[in-house]
Amino acid sequence: MSWIIVAISAYLLLAVANLLDKFLVDNVLKSSKAYAFVACLMGAVIFLAAPWLLEWPGWPLLLFNLLAGAIFAIALWLLYESLRRGEASRVLVFIGGTTPVFSLIFSVLFFKEHFSLHQWAGIACLLLGVFLIAFLPVERSFLARVMRKLRITPEAKTGGLVIAALSALAYSLYFIATKYGYSDQSFASAFIWNRLGAALFVLLFLIRKSDRRAIAAVFGHSNSNRSKLLVVGNQIIGATGFILQNYAIFLGSVVLVNALQGVQYAFLLIISAILALMAPKLLKENFSWRIILQKGVAVLFVAAGLCFITF
């Protein structure tokens, strides 16, 4: 299977999961540590497949895999914390735009990876598309309108971007590390060891009493069964997208897969346009020729980037 198809499928699922992440962080799991704890422990369920898929990599690679998993847990925790402090429409696009930049720098420095001229053009187009989306007015962005429909009142938040930058840095380190690990191991075995590393790291969140209370509250009576099901369902969607994203990295270039994250935001723009045309009262879209032009150009840049990378 082509890594491009796998990556595009991954970003479609991750787009949905990120929308629900913001809702859950603001309304159900208000502690970013608690949410990261739940997510990483649920991710460790894949360890049940160990008897069939797990391979012993040797102590050096084992420690490397566990460290990579810990870096992922940090990236996820910082993502949730930046969502809690900032506006989802800014934070998600900012992380999606800066992660490929960090990955590109690390890939060139550590892997001496070389790209053809059309691949460089594709990376540039995808990043331009992402940043055009990032500069859309927040009150008219698709994410902001969905937040309002979920009864999350967007506040004029300016925080979260520094934490988002650290999250993007951690994500890029994780993706580079896993690409290195996949070169000497089977995909399934390395991925399982990574999930174990993430689960072991979040156990550190049990040290502080306040964090233990926040984690216990996730499973307490304060959250309804519907909220708990939403958490589980969103984790299944996000986990599926994350596995596909990792598999795409296993098959292809970590930089190109990260750059394709622009497709995730293009999906959101296209969905918002379709909903605005078919059900204008749903999102109460206020059309502006400047906004329409900016959205159209952003999607064209993403499409052009896909073409350059594919051919």
N, C-alpha and C positions, 0 to 999 in steps of 0.2 A: 504493500500500500504506500502511495506517495506521502511523504512527510508533510507536504503542503495541505492535502486533504485532511490529514490527522490534526494539524495545527488549526485549521479553520474550524473544524468540528469542536476542538477544545475551546476556542475563544468564544464560540456561540454559547456553549454551556457556562463558561466563566462569566460572560456578560450577565446572564440571568442570576448566577450565584452572587455576584457583586452587588446587584440591586437588593437582593434579600439580605446580604450582609449588613448593609447600612440600616435597614429596618430593624434587624435583630440587635445590632449594637446599640441603637438608640432606644428601643422599646422593650426588649426581652432580656438580653445579656449585656447590661450596661458596663460591665467590666471587660476590658479588652483581654486581660490575662485569663479570665474565666472562659471567654469564647475561644481563645487560642488553645487553652487546656483541653476543652471539649473536642475541638477540631483535630488536634494532634492525637488524642487518645482514640478517637473514632478512626483516624487514619491507621492506627496500629492494628486494627482488626484484620488487616490484610496479612498480618503475621500468622493467621490461622492456615494460610496456604504454604507455610514454611516447609512442611514435610515433602511437598511435591516440587517446590520452586526454589527453595533456599539452597545456596551453595556456600561452602566455607571459603572465604577469599584470602585467608591468611591475616595475621594480626595487623600489619601495616594498612592494608585495604579496609579491614574491619573498622579500625579507628577512624580512617578517612571517611568511610560511609556514615558512621555515627556522627562525626563532626559536621558533615554536610547536612544531615538531618537536623542537627541543632541549629545550624544557620537558617534553615527553612523555618523552624519554629520561631526564631527571632524575627525573620521577615514577616511572618504571618501576624505575630503579636503587634509589630510596628504598624502593619497595614490596618488592623482593627483599631489601634489607638489613634492613628491619623484620621480614620473615618469618624471616630467618636468626637474628635476635636475640630474637624474641618468639614467643608462641604464635599459631599460624595462626588459631584460632577467635576470638581477641581482635583480632588485627591486621586481618584482612580485614573483620570487621564494623565495627571502628572507622573504617577508611578509607571503607567504604561508607556509614556514617552521617554522617561529617563532610564528605565531598566535596559533597553537596547543600547543606549549610549554607553553605560557602564560595561555592559557585556562586550560591546565592540572593542572598547579600550583593553579590557582584560584578555579578550581572545587574541588580539594582535600582539599584546605584550608577552603572554604566557604560552600561547599555542602557535604563534607566528603564522596565524591563519591569513590566507590571501583570498581576495575577492576579485572577480572579474569586473570590468567597467560597468556592465549592465546590472550586476548585483549591487555595486555601490550606488548606482542610480536608483535602484529599487528601494534600498535602505533609506536614501535621502527622501524619496517620495513618500514612503510610509511615515517617516518622522514628521515631514511637513504636514501630512494629513492629520496626524495626531495633535500637533500643536495648533493647527487651525481650529480643531474641535475644542481644544483647551481654552481658546480665547473667545468662544461663543459666550454671549451674555448668560450668566448663571440662571436668571429668572426665566429664560426662555429655553434652557437646555432640556433635553428629554429626561435626563436623570432627575433634574429638579422638579419637573412636572409629575413624574412617577412618585417622587418622595411626597409631594402634596397629596396625590391620590391615596397613598398609604397612610395619610394623616400624620406625616412627619413635616412639621413646619420648618422650612429652611431659614436658618438664622444667618445673620451677616457675620459669618465666622471667617477669620483670617488665619487661624492657627492650623496646625497639622501639616504644613508643607515641609518643614524641617524634618519632622518625623517621617513624612512620606518619602523624602529624599533618602533617609537612612534605610527605609524599607526597600526602596528600589536598589540601593547598593547591596543590601543583604540578599535580595532575590537574584541579582546578577552574579554574586559570588556563589550562591547555591547552584544556579544553572551551569556555571562554568565548572564547578566542582563535580557535579553529576555527569557532565559530558566527559570529563576526565575519567571518572569512575566507570562509566559505561564502556570505555575503550578496552578495559581489561576484565570485564565481568558481563554476565548475561543481564539483560535489562531487568527481568523480574527479580532476580536475586539482589541486585544493587538497590532497586527501588524498595524492597522489603526492609533491607538493612537501614536505609535512609529513614523510613517511617518509624523504625524502632528508635533511632537516634533522636528524632523529633519528640517522640513520646517520653523518652527518658529525660530530655531537657525540660519539658514543661512540668515534670514532677518537682522541679525547683520552686515552682509557684506555690507549692504547699507549705513552704517555710514560714511565710508571714501569715499571721492570724487573720488579717483583713482579707487577704487573697483566698484563704481557705473558706472564709464565710461567703465570699462572692461565688466561689466554685460550688459550694454546697447549695447555695440559693438556686443554682441552675436546675438542680434535681429536686428542689423543695416544692412545697405546695403553693408558693407564691406565683409560680408559672403554671398556666393551664396546660392541659394535655394537648390542646391545639398548638400552643407555643412550642412545646417540646417536639411535637411532630414536625413543625415548621423548621426547627433547628436541625433535626435529623434529615428531613427531606432536602434542605439546602446543602447540608454537608455531603449528601449522596451526589447531588448535582455538581457541586464544586469538586468533589473528589474524582468524579468521572472526567471532568474537564482537565483536572490537574494531571491525572494519569495519562490522558491523551497528549497533553502538552509535553510531559516528560518523554513519552514515546516518540513524539515528533523530534525532540532534541536528540534522542538516541539514533534516529534515522538520518537526521540532517544536521545543519549547522545551528549551534546555539544562538548565534547572532541573528541569523535570518529568521529563526522561529520567534525570537523575542521581538524582532522588528515587525513581524506579522501581527503583533498585538493591536496594531492600528485597525485590523479587520474587526476586532471586538467593538470598537466605537463606531465604525461604519455600520455594523449591524444595528446598533442602537439608533443611529440617525435614520436608516432606512425604515426601521420599525416605526419610529415616530412619524415619518412622512406618510407611511401607509395608514396609520391610525388617524392622522390628521385629515386625510382625504376620505376615509371610510366612516369614521366616527368623530367628526370635528368637535362634538360636545364632550367627548371623553376626556380629552386633554386640554380643551379650550385653547387651541393653538392661535396665537396672534401672529399673523404672517407679516413679515417684513422682507422686502426685496433684498436688503443687505444680508439678512440672516439666511434667506434661501440661497443666495449666491455663495455665501461662505460655506454653508453645509454642502452644496453641490460641488464646489471646488475641493473641499476636504475629501469627499467620497471619490472624486476623480483621481486625486493624488494617491489614495489608498489603492484604487483599482490599477492605476499605472504602476505603482510599486509591485503589486502582485504580478503584473505582466512582465516587468523587468526581471523579477526574481525567477519566474517560472520558465521563461524562454531564454 
